[in-house]
Amino acid sequence: MKLAIMQPYFLPYIGYFQLIASVDQLILYDNIKYTKKGWINRNRILSNGVDAIFTLPLEKNSDFLQIRERNLSGDFNPDKILNKLKYSYGKAPFFNSAFPLIERIIEYENFNLFNFIFNSINIICQYLNISTELKISSSIEINHDLKGRDKVLALCVESKSDFYVNAIGGVDLYSKKDFLTQGIDLKFIKSKNFEYPQFDEKFISSLSIVDVLMFNSVDVIKKHIDYGYELI
């Protein structure tokens, strides 16, 4: 059974969905500390030829709360993000098919941060015909006080996984030997270049999946998700 484990990111780049599609099951962390200035509740889009940040505003609260304990701000206005996306992508070739999907995500009425992001990932996966099972970390019976590699290994063992796929950024963090002692084959996913026209502007890579959806058909996106990477 192929497994991946990730933090929940809001409308992440296409490599995130390649990771999901490469495994049988994805575990999303809900019971780890929320980190500021990461990509949990924000991402980048194309705006006037440059990359621009869009953010889900959060209620002010303790910096020590877990992701599942954080909520969107009570005065969050979905129209602010949607209008920004309309302005940026209104003339994109696949705007008419992609925008209703993004509206469903942004207008979701559950303001819990983890639930909001989990819903967005699930909707994008359905749209791109990714059938990977999504699970929530706190629902799995392990010692959740474990950290880093030890927590990953515990989740792999409890999930009866014999094949674990990690983002390429973990190459220097995890040893294949440590995983093999538990009977688990560790691989890292390395995305191939995926460049496409962004109006008449110089291409900017690794933007939100929103950008990919606006400029590419589902068939083109699906092909890159399924074949545009290697496991090393």
RATAKA-V988501 format. One record per backbone hydrogen bond with DSSP energy under -0.5 kcal/mol. CO is the residue of the C=O (numbers start at 1). NH is the residue of the N-H. Records with the same first field share a line. If there is no record, write none. Layout:
CO=NH  NH
This chain:
1=162  163
2=24  25
3=165
4=27
6=29
9=11  12
11=209
12=209
13=16  17
14=18
15=19
16=20
17=21
18=22
20=23
24=133
25=4
26=28  135
27=6  29
28=137
29=8
30=68
32=67
35=38
39=10
41=56
43=54
44=208
45=52
47=50
50=47
52=45
54=43
55=57
57=73
62=65
65=34
66=69
67=70  114
70=113
71=59
73=76
76=78
77=80  81
78=82
79=83
80=84
81=85
82=86
83=87
84=88
85=89
86=90
89=92
92=95
94=98
95=99
97=101
98=102
99=103
100=104
101=105
102=106
103=107
105=108
109=111
111=72
112=116
113=117
114=118
115=119
116=120
117=121
118=122
119=123
120=124
121=125
122=126
123=127
124=128
125=130
126=129
129=131
133=26  135
135=28
136=139
137=140
140=142
142=144
143=146
147=150  151
148=152
149=153
150=154
151=155
152=156
153=157
154=158
155=159
156=161
157=160
162=185
163=3
164=166  187
166=189
167=170
168=171
170=173  174
175=179
176=180
177=181
179=182  184
180=183
184=186
185=164
187=166
188=190  232
189=168  191
190=230
197=199
198=201
201=198
203=205
208=211  212
209=213
210=214
211=215
212=216
214=94
217=221
218=222
219=223
220=224
221=225
222=226
223=227
224=228
228=192
230=190  232
